[in-house]
Amino acid sequence: MNMNKIAFNILTVPVLAVLAVSCGGQDEIYKEWVKKGGYDYPAKAINLSSVIGYQNVIVNWEKPMDPAVRTATLFWDNYAKSIDVDYADYPDGKVSIEVGELEDRSYTFDIVNYDDVGNKSLAAEITVSPYGDGWMVSRSERTVTSARMEGRDAKIVMSKATDEMVATRFRYKNLQDEWVESETVLKPGENEVTFKDAMKGKRFEYSSSFCPKAGKDTVWRTWIKSVDGISYQIDGSRWNVTATNGQDFGINTPDKIFDGRYDRPAYSWHSSKSDNNKQAFPKILSVDTQTSAGEEFAFTGFTFCENNTAASLRYIKDYTIYVGSSYYNPDDADYQKNFGIPFIGGTLSTSADQYSVNVTQGATGRYIAIVFKNSWNAEDGFIDLWELIPYGYIPSLAD
């Protein structure tokens, strides 16, 4: 007999006995936590989807076919917050839960199902990003392009709609000085609105709403007051107008540009026809509106009226307009340095007898200077301004 084999068998029996005793002891220790046949996992929630809203989301899912599933809990914020669901309240098995008071960030929602004895399913997960104040701050509002009286009504032109904009609403002062809301609400493809029976010179308010393409909630911005009041044609018949020395012709004096008449040459200002002065530039008209402090106009635009019979008699080419609180000397040879920052400028066309120029924000001041830099009539250097129609409002009366 092999003595080595006998010795091995003798040693093996005690070792197996010890192992048997050890395993039996471990079973007793963990017996409380071990279920026969393994853990019972109910079926997970299925067909998860979501809809984002303003500071809220809707989480949708369906109850699985597993008949053992009775309830569920919707968790978020790392299981710190939850909502309990009883599937008996959803006979068709389709669940929609709205979760509010959310921030502008991503949230992971977990749905855990439970059976009658407390067994829980594996979590079904969905990540959702609601929109809130942070998103709203990043939305761009429209701006006012122009606001001007036309008879009893005011015509308002706005900039184009911006990304995710839904509509723009307005409110304004009527002729009884009461706030009224405009019946017209601008859609994204529109930019003009008319205020019926509006009070001239008053500021108005507007507000736009926004909604992301996949969002469910439309959100309105707070009301914004227009920078300028609604402009109207200003009567300049009592203003003082002075031209650069020697730059007038007979009865065509500078004051004629505000006389309200622009139907005949006799009611215009015409620059000098003298060989000594006609080619001199710049030709400057200095205007004193004679308004008191606090009553100055804010100018938002001007209409140049020229000869209405022939394009060849329309001479104004390049011009610049200044508005300020100090008198502009029409004989200042260094006007570009001394007049300050121009209010508006450009080049007029000879194609029409009236040419309007406007700004999106008015300039306030008692004094105006109109600088004519050259003429379309290169041979004679003439300027023939039949009328200058100013538009604006008085800021101190705009609210």
C-alpha positions, 0 to 999 in steps of 0.5 A: 500500500502506498503510504503517501496516499494513506497520509493524504486521505487522513489529512483531507478528512479533517480539512473538509470537516473544518470547511463544512463547519466554517461555511455553516457558520457564514450561512448563519451570519448572513441568513437574515439578509439572503432570500431563497431563490435570490432577490426579486426585482419588479419590472422597470418603468418603460417608455420614458419621455419628458417635456421641458418648461419654465422652471419645471419639467413633465416626466412621462413613463408607463407602468410595465406589464408586470402585475406585481408592480403596484407603486413607484417613486420619482427621485431627483437631486441624487435621491434627495427629493421625490414624489410617490406614485400609486399606479391605481391612480393611472388605470391606463398605466401612463404616468405624467408627473410635473416637477416644479421649482427647478433651476436652470440646469440638468436634472437626472430623474430616476423612477423606481417601481415597487411590488406589494412586499417592498421589492424594488426595481432597478431605476429607470433614468432620464436626464432633463434640462428645464429653462429658467431665469438664466435662459430668459436673461440671454434672450434679446428683446426688440428695439424701437426703430421709429415712433412717429405720429401720423394724424391721431395715431402713432406708427411704431416700427420695431426691429426684427424678432429675435431667436425663440421670440413668440410675440411682442405686446405694447401699451401706451398713453391715449388722448386721455393720458391713460395707459391702454394696451394695444390690440395688435400683438406683433408676431415674429414676422411682423415689425409695425404696429399702430397706436390708435388715438395716441398722445404725442410725445409720450413714451410707451412700453413693450414686452416680448414673450419667448419659448424654446422650440421644445418648450411648453411654457411661453414666458413674458419679459418685464415691460420695457419703456421706450427710450424716446417719446412718440415723435411729432412734427415740431413747429419751428416758425419762431426759431432764429436761423442764421447762415454763414456770412454772405450765404443767402440770396435776395428774399430767400433768407434762412428763416424760410426753412421753417415757414411751413411753405415748401410749394414755391421757390420764393419760400426757400433758403437759397445760398449765395449766387455771387461769384465770390461766395457761391463756391465757398464751403461749408455752408452752415445754418445755425438754429436757436430754438429759443427754448428754456432749460428743461423744455428743450426738444429731443430731435429724432429726425428731419425731412429735407424738402427741395425743389419739386419741379426738377431733379437738376435743381436739387443741390444738397449732397453731403450734410451733417447735423449737430444738436447741442446746448451751446450756440453753433457759430455759422462762420466757424471755419474749424466746425469739425473740431468745435461743434463736437460729435455729429448727431446725424449725417449722410448724402441726399439723393436728387431722385425725390424732392423730400428726403427723411433721415431718422435716428433710433435715439434722439438728441436733446438740445436748444441749438441745431447746426446744419452743415452743407459740405458740398453741392450736386451742382459742382459748377455753382455750388448752390444749396436750395433748401425749401423746408426743413421739417424737424421731428421730436418730443420734449423729454421732460413731458414724455412720462 
